[in-house]
């Protein structure tokens, strides 16, 4: 009896593993690209330059400088001011800013930094660098929505090719700008 049950179980398991029915594989719906939008692939070097252009053209804040660039855990860290950092995470880290395609960028802020008041302005420039078509009003909405959705572990999107996330820890917080590609 045990052999019969074991054979039946193995048969069902085998059918479950190899599948049964149609040979057609369902494709993922293309609606996601339309709903969330997408941006073109860009290198770390290009996006940092776009961020710097936004900063320099619109403020007196410090841009990201290679003089204050370090690499850590396959990411590029730029010290903007004391306690505020721009981090660039490539899809695949090679150590070459001119060839690494950006997956997402982070504004990392140490809590109680003397320059914490500059964070919202830096975030505006970071979002604009990733998609210049996003308005200041949309940016403000994305930042508020990202903070509100943080407790759910989700990011927010306005259909223009980037997600914005927020993570808070005991001694720091981060805003994430995640690039969505086709």
MOVENSUL-V482866 format. One line per field, one symbol per residue. ss: DSSP state (a for helix, b for strand, c for the rest). burial: 1 if it has 24 or more other C-alpha atoms within 12 Angstrom, else 0. A space follows every 10 residues. Layout:
# MOVENSUL-V482866
ss: ???
burial: ???
This chain:
# MOVENSUL-V482866
ss: caaaaaaaaa aaaaaaaacc cccccccccc aaaaaacccc ccbaaaaaaa aaaaaaaacc cccccaaabb bcccbbbbbb bccbbbbbbb cccccccccc bbbbbbbbbb cccccaaaaa aaaaaaaaaa cccccaaaaa aaaaaaaaaa aacccbbccc cbbbbbbbcc cbbbbbbbbc cc
burial: 0000000000 0000000000 0000000000 0000011110 1111101111 1111100000 1111100000 0000111111 1011111111 1000101001 1111111111 0000010111 1111111111 1001000110 0110111001 0000111111 1111111000 0011111111 10
